Amino acid sequence: MKIKTTSDVKPDCKAATQELTLGTRDALLQSGLVLVALKGLRGLTVREIAAHAKVNLGSFVYHFKNRDMFLAELVEIWYEPIYAQLLQNSEAPGSVSALLRLKASLENLIDFVSGNAAFISHLFADAFAGEVAAQKFLLNLPYRHPQIIYKLLHEAQSEKNIVEGSVLHLMIFIMTSVGMPMLLAGEVMQGCTWLPLDAQKIRNLMRDPASAKQRLVWALAGIKRQ
């Protein structure tokens, strides 16, 4: 009896096998995204990921080799959509002013932070606790979307739409006015249910995306050239 080799497999069977393999890989990553939002990177085990995805441990090892490689890819997959969106904004046609592209990019970031508050909170906590994947990601982050914001501020300044001065300082002003309150409300104040009612109201304003977009309008008005 002849044993079939890979070359003997019909094309449609090969495609089905590849689709199944990719489906397993995607299931593991999707399970990882769900679990990280719930418990963070630190508490995530290979066995738990495989069980959630309903695949065996051997499949995990086949696709990702080890936990660190899986987490590194997981964080990149989570971040890639917002980074791609900001890159697209920065490369928009010249007919769209840099100031408008900057506003759109910062609004995208507000929505991203609001929709991923739990994941971001865990990411920072995990990095402080020594989780390698979280640390590597955060160490590389300044060279990614902050560079896009810096570039758009520089272009807006060149177009004479915003005030002169240090672009880095302007970026710090905008990010601390708009993004920092959202991060603090999600990270530092998480679980502070013991706070008095007035403080809870402040926290709600800090993390509310609509309020953040209002702060953005005020911040951009503050640096707009008269």
C-alpha positions as CSV (number, residue, x, y, z in Angstrom):
1,M,0.0,0.0,0.0
2,K,1.4,3.4,-1.0
3,I,1.6,6.0,1.8
4,K,0.4,9.4,0.6
5,T,2.9,12.2,0.9
6,T,2.2,15.9,1.0
7,S,2.6,16.1,-2.8
8,D,-0.1,13.5,-3.2
9,V,-2.7,15.6,-1.3
10,K,-5.2,17.3,-3.6
11,P,-5.0,21.1,-3.8
12,D,-8.4,21.6,-2.2
13,C,-7.3,19.4,0.8
14,K,-4.1,21.4,1.1
15,A,-6.1,24.6,1.2
16,A,-8.4,23.1,3.8
17,T,-5.4,22.1,6.0
18,Q,-3.9,25.5,5.7
19,E,-7.2,27.2,6.6
20,L,-7.6,24.9,9.6
21,T,-4.0,25.7,10.7
22,L,-4.6,29.4,10.4
23,G,-7.9,29.1,12.2
24,T,-6.2,27.4,15.2
25,R,-3.5,30.2,15.3
26,D,-6.2,32.9,15.1
27,A,-8.2,31.2,17.8
28,L,-5.3,31.2,20.2
29,L,-4.6,34.9,19.6
30,Q,-8.2,35.8,20.0
31,S,-8.4,33.9,23.2
32,G,-5.3,35.7,24.4
33,L,-6.8,39.1,23.7
34,V,-9.9,38.2,25.7
35,L,-7.9,36.8,28.6
36,V,-5.4,39.7,28.8
37,A,-8.3,42.2,29.1
38,L,-9.6,40.2,32.0
39,K,-6.5,39.3,33.9
40,G,-3.4,40.8,32.2
41,L,-0.3,39.2,30.8
42,R,1.2,38.2,34.1
43,G,-1.6,35.8,35.0
44,L,-1.8,34.2,31.6
45,T,-0.7,30.6,31.2
46,V,-0.2,28.5,28.1
47,R,-2.6,25.9,29.4
48,E,-5.3,28.5,30.0
49,I,-4.9,30.0,26.6
50,A,-5.1,26.6,24.9
51,A,-8.1,25.6,27.0
52,H,-10.0,28.9,26.2
53,A,-9.3,28.4,22.4
54,K,-10.3,24.7,22.7
55,V,-7.0,23.5,21.2
56,N,-4.3,21.2,22.6
57,L,-1.0,22.4,24.0
58,G,0.9,20.9,21.1
59,S,-0.9,23.3,18.8
60,F,0.2,26.2,20.9
61,V,3.9,25.1,20.8
62,Y,3.6,24.5,17.0
63,H,2.4,28.0,16.3
64,F,4.2,30.1,18.9
65,K,7.1,28.0,20.4
66,N,6.7,29.5,23.8
67,R,4.7,31.9,26.0
68,D,7.0,34.9,25.5
69,M,6.8,34.8,21.7
70,F,3.0,34.4,21.9
71,L,2.7,37.5,24.2
72,A,5.0,39.6,22.1
73,E,2.9,38.8,19.0
74,L,-0.4,39.3,20.9
75,V,0.5,42.8,22.0
76,E,1.5,43.7,18.4
77,I,-1.7,42.4,17.0
78,W,-3.7,44.4,19.6
79,Y,-1.8,47.6,18.7
80,E,-1.4,47.3,14.9
81,P,-4.9,48.6,13.9
82,I,-4.5,52.0,15.7
83,Y,-1.0,52.4,14.5
84,A,-2.1,51.7,10.9
85,Q,-4.9,54.2,11.3
86,L,-2.5,56.9,12.5
87,L,0.0,56.2,9.8
88,Q,-2.9,56.6,7.2
89,N,-3.8,59.9,8.8
90,S,-0.3,61.2,8.7
91,E,0.0,60.3,5.0
92,A,-3.3,61.9,3.9
93,P,-3.3,64.1,0.8
94,G,-1.6,67.5,1.2
95,S,-5.0,69.2,0.7
96,V,-5.9,68.2,4.3
97,S,-4.1,70.4,6.7
98,A,-1.8,68.9,9.3
99,L,-3.9,70.4,12.0
100,L,-7.0,68.5,10.9
101,R,-5.0,65.3,10.5
102,L,-3.6,65.8,14.0
103,K,-7.1,66.3,15.4
104,A,-8.3,63.1,13.7
105,S,-5.3,61.1,14.9
106,L,-5.8,62.3,18.5
107,E,-9.5,61.4,18.3
108,N,-8.6,58.0,17.1
109,L,-6.3,57.6,20.1
110,I,-9.0,58.7,22.5
111,D,-11.4,56.1,21.1
112,F,-8.7,53.4,21.2
113,V,-7.8,54.2,24.9
114,S,-11.4,54.3,25.9
115,G,-12.2,51.0,24.2
116,N,-9.1,49.2,25.5
117,A,-8.9,50.6,29.0
118,A,-8.7,47.2,30.7
119,F,-6.0,46.0,28.4
120,I,-3.9,49.2,28.8
121,S,-4.3,49.1,32.5
122,H,-3.0,45.6,32.7
123,L,-0.2,46.3,30.2
124,F,1.3,49.0,32.4
125,A,0.9,47.0,35.6
126,D,2.5,44.0,34.0
127,A,5.4,46.0,32.7
128,F,6.0,47.4,36.2
129,A,5.8,43.9,37.6
130,G,8.5,42.7,35.2
131,E,6.6,41.0,32.4
132,V,9.1,41.0,29.5
133,A,6.6,41.3,26.6
134,A,4.9,44.4,28.2
135,Q,8.2,46.0,29.0
136,K,9.6,45.6,25.4
137,F,6.4,46.9,23.9
138,L,6.3,50.0,26.1
139,L,10.0,50.7,25.6
140,N,9.5,50.7,21.8
141,L,6.3,52.7,21.9
142,P,7.9,56.2,21.9
143,Y,9.2,55.4,18.4
144,R,5.8,54.6,17.1
145,H,2.5,56.7,17.4
146,P,4.2,59.5,19.4
147,Q,6.5,60.0,16.5
148,I,3.4,60.4,14.2
149,I,1.9,63.0,16.6
150,Y,5.3,64.8,16.7
151,K,5.4,64.8,12.9
152,L,1.9,66.2,12.5
153,L,2.6,68.9,15.1
154,H,5.8,69.9,13.2
155,E,3.9,70.0,9.9
156,A,1.1,72.1,11.5
157,Q,3.8,74.5,12.8
158,S,5.4,74.7,9.3
159,E,2.0,75.5,7.9
160,K,1.8,78.3,10.5
161,N,-1.4,76.9,11.9
162,I,-0.1,76.5,15.5
163,V,2.2,78.6,17.7
164,E,6.0,78.5,17.4
165,G,8.1,76.8,20.1
166,S,9.4,73.4,21.0
167,V,7.4,70.7,19.2
168,L,8.1,68.2,22.0
169,H,6.8,70.7,24.5
170,L,3.6,71.2,22.5
171,M,3.2,67.4,22.3
172,I,3.6,67.1,26.1
173,F,1.0,69.8,26.6
174,I,-1.6,68.1,24.4
175,M,-1.0,64.5,25.7
176,T,-1.1,65.6,29.3
177,S,-4.2,67.6,28.7
178,V,-6.1,64.9,26.8
179,G,-4.6,61.4,27.2
180,M,-3.1,61.5,30.7
181,P,-6.4,61.9,32.5
182,M,-7.8,58.9,30.7
183,L,-4.7,56.7,31.6
184,L,-4.8,57.9,35.2
185,A,-8.5,57.2,35.6
186,G,-8.0,53.7,34.2
187,E,-4.7,52.8,35.9
188,V,-4.1,54.7,39.1
189,M,-7.8,55.1,40.1
190,Q,-8.9,51.6,39.1
191,G,-11.0,49.9,41.8
192,C,-11.1,53.1,44.0
193,T,-14.8,52.6,44.8
194,W,-14.1,54.0,48.2
195,L,-13.6,57.5,46.8
196,P,-16.3,60.1,47.7
197,L,-19.0,60.8,45.1
198,D,-17.5,64.1,43.9
199,A,-14.2,62.3,43.2
200,Q,-16.0,59.6,41.3
201,K,-17.6,62.3,39.2
202,I,-14.1,63.6,38.4
203,R,-12.9,60.2,37.5
204,N,-15.8,59.6,35.2
205,L,-15.0,62.9,33.4
206,M,-11.3,61.9,33.1
207,R,-12.1,58.6,31.4
208,D,-15.1,59.7,29.3
209,P,-14.2,59.8,25.6
210,A,-16.6,62.6,24.8
211,S,-15.1,64.7,27.6
212,A,-11.6,63.9,26.4
213,K,-12.5,65.1,22.9
214,Q,-13.8,68.3,24.4
215,R,-10.4,68.7,26.2
216,L,-8.8,68.1,22.8
217,V,-10.7,71.0,21.3
218,W,-9.6,73.3,24.1
219,A,-6.0,72.2,23.9
220,L,-5.8,72.7,20.1
221,A,-7.5,76.1,20.5
222,G,-4.8,76.9,23.0
223,I,-1.9,76.3,20.6
224,K,-3.7,77.6,17.4
225,R,-1.9,80.5,15.8
226,Q,-4.0,83.7,16.0
